[in-house]
Amino acid sequence: MIPDWQLPPGVDRGLWNYLHADEMVAGYDEQMRTSHLARVDLAFCEHAFPTPGRLLDLGCGTGRLCAHFAAKGFDCVGVDLSEEMLAKARARTEAPSPTPPSVLSGPVSRASHGPEPGEGLPTESTALAPPSFPGKGIGGFGSEEPTPNPSLKGGEQDNSPPFRGGVGVGSSTFLKANLVDLTELADQSFDFAACLFSTLGMVRGAENRRKVLANAFRLLKPGGRFVLHVHNRFFGGLGWKRVAGQRLRTLLGRTSAGEITMPQAYGGAPLTLHHFTHSEAVGGLEAVGFTLRESQAVGLDGNETRGSRVYGWLLLAERPLTPAAPA
């Protein structure tokens, strides 16, 4: 077992256990198939990404977003940390093809990537299987057989070459890397990016979450679009005691505001997921340079809603065509 001091930036013991839980990985695709949020975020992304281009999925899990958009002609790159998720992602792929040279700027990291969040937090009636936690893992795809990648230093073997979509259009490339430190990806190399299923909330530490958003901004071309999903810390389904505590910590400006820790349904150390206020999420996007274009409040049933029924938000942000003037 990896010692705590060797855990990647943005990853704690609970998240590490979650990402390597065999039961979670085994049931992940079925969970996505029945998830209202997975249906809604896909529709939101279709609206946000209207024409084929380069698409980056930050915390790609088993590759559902990449698979969907590759079939529509997009060239997709999925980034994740869970090797178990990556293995399932590989199973979706077919014939390999060469790595797009314009996507990678350095060696593909074989080290860890920031954890990937799941879904919503547990309600009082589902403490061991919260709607937030049994969400996604952080996985990327790769090939079964190592393939030389010209983007790697010293002729290393890259286990994550791109694959063609199932219908022969578009492509998918999967990388194991840390969302907090994506130095292996070139600046301004994507038209679109997404960070779904509360992946950002699973990254531990406000500064590490800021780095994830800054990486998304850096990797997008001017005019590029970014879709982010976050959970609502005041969602009524969390229970009135927990919500009241969060309101007090938020009012007092405590660093623990938004941090909600629950037992894992899959065993291991307790899992903590950061829940946001709407202003916190929007402010985080704007702080790294994004402009908010659209916001959709989503209920537990996937429908638009308001107030304490808001389970979370889907946010559409854009990298401005021209840099913002200095304040």
C-alpha positions, 0 to 999 in steps of 0.5 A: 500500500502506498504510504500517505506521504507518497499520495499524489497532490489533491489525493487523500487516503479516502479518495485513494481507497475509493479509486481502487475499490474493486466493487466500485469499479465493477458497478460503475458503468451500471451506475452511470447507465441509471444515473439521472445526472449522467443523462443530464450532463451529457445533454448539457455537454451536447448543447455546450459543444455544438461542433466537432473539435478537440475535447478534454475530459478531466476525470474521465472514469471509464470514458463515457464522455469520450466514447459519446463524442468520439462517435460524433467526430470529436478528437477526445482526450480522457485523463484519470488516475484510477488504473482500474478505471483505465482498464475498463476504459481500454475495453471500450476501445478498438483499433489503435492509432498513432498519438496526435503530436499536437496534444502532448507536450511532454512525457505522459505521467505514469504517476498519480492523477488527482482523484476523481469525484463521484456524485452527490453526498449521502442523504440520511437514508443512504449514508453508506451509498451517498448519491455524491460518492458512488460517482465516477473514478478518475480513469484514463484509457490506454492500450493493452500492449505498450506502444512507442509514443514519440511524445515520450522522452527517451523512447519510453513505452506509452500505455495510453495511445489513442483509439478510434471511436466505435463507429470509425469517426473521431478518436479517443486518447486516454492518459493516466495523469494528475489533474492538479499537474497536467504538464504533459498536455500542451497549452491551448490545444483543446476546443472543449473541456469538461470536469463532470460528476463532481470530480472537482469536489473530490480533489483535496484542498482549495489550492489544488482545486484552483490548479485544476481550473487553471489547467482547464483554462490553460489547455483551452484555445481562446474561445474554448468552452468548459463544462463543470459540475459541482454539488450544492453544500446546502442540498436538502437531501443531506439532512437538516443538521448537516446543512445547518452546520454547513451554513454556519461554517460558511457564514463564519468563513471556516476552511472546513465549509463545504467539506462533507465526509462520509463512510464509503459504501466500498470500505476503506477510509472515509471519503470527503467531497467538497460541496460548493456554493454557486458563488464559490464555483463561479468565483473559482472559474472567474478567478482563473480567467473564465467567463460564465456563459450559462448555469443550470441547477439540477435536482436529484431527479435530473430536472431543473429546480431551485432552493434546497432541492438543488443537488448541484450545478452544471456551469458553462464557462468560456475562455475569452478570445482576448486576455482580460485587461489588468485590474 
